[in-house]
Amino acid sequence: MTAHRLAGVHWFKSSYSNNQGGNCVEGARLDGVQMAVRDSKAPELGVCLFPAAAWRAFVDELKADDTIA
């Protein structure tokens, strides 16, 4: 993934992030086929890319697991 392809994408913060030093995870949907994830406190460290369907399955599983706080 080149930095050029990420230029201008809309990053959004995780609903679990907060403004008081909480875990700051950001995501961006790329062309509807990939999900980019990064640490908003250190975006220069890079981005993890996931197929959109795999990311949805991951999030759905987290939501379904009532042991995760």
C-alpha positions in Angstrom: 0.0 0.0 0.0 1.5 3.2 -1.0 1.2 6.4 1.0 -0.3 8.0 -2.2 -3.2 5.6 -2.1 -3.9 6.5 1.5 -3.8 10.3 0.8 -7.2 11.8 1.2 -9.0 8.7 2.7 -11.5 9.3 5.5 -10.1 8.0 8.7 -12.5 7.5 11.6 -11.8 6.7 15.3 -13.0 3.6 17.0 -16.0 4.1 19.2 -13.9 2.7 22.0 -11.3 5.5 21.6 -11.5 8.5 23.8 -9.9 11.9 24.2 -8.2 11.0 27.5 -5.4 8.7 26.4 -7.6 5.7 25.6 -6.7 3.2 22.9 -6.8 5.2 19.7 -7.5 3.0 16.7 -8.6 4.5 13.4 -10.0 2.8 10.4 -10.6 3.7 6.8 -12.7 1.9 4.2 -10.8 1.6 0.9 -12.9 1.2 -2.2 -15.3 -1.1 -0.3 -12.9 -4.0 -0.7 -10.3 -3.3 2.1 -10.2 -1.9 5.6 -7.2 0.0 6.7 -6.4 0.2 10.4 -3.8 2.3 12.2 -2.8 3.7 15.6 -3.9 7.3 15.6 -1.2 8.3 18.1 1.5 7.0 15.7 0.2 6.9 12.1 3.7 7.0 10.8 4.2 3.5 12.0 2.1 2.1 9.2 -1.3 0.6 8.4 -2.7 -2.9 8.6 -4.9 -3.9 5.7 -7.7 -6.5 5.8 -10.2 -7.7 3.2 -13.4 -5.9 4.0 -15.3 -9.2 4.5 -12.7 -10.5 7.0 -12.8 -7.2 8.9 -16.7 -7.4 9.1 -16.4 -11.0 10.3 -13.9 -10.0 13.0 -16.0 -7.1 14.3 -19.2 -9.2 14.2 -17.4 -11.9 16.3 -16.3 -9.2 18.8 -19.8 -7.9 19.1 -21.2 -11.4 19.6 -18.7 -12.3 22.4 -20.2 -11.0 25.6 -16.9 -11.7 27.5 -15.1 -8.8 25.8 -15.4 -5.6 27.7 
